């Protein structure tokens, strides 16, 4: 798994709004 994939999974749990914001 790539490092980005790991972060994506974590962000997905919290929400995509934080990734965009």
Beta strands, then each sheet from edge to edge (+ up, - down):
end
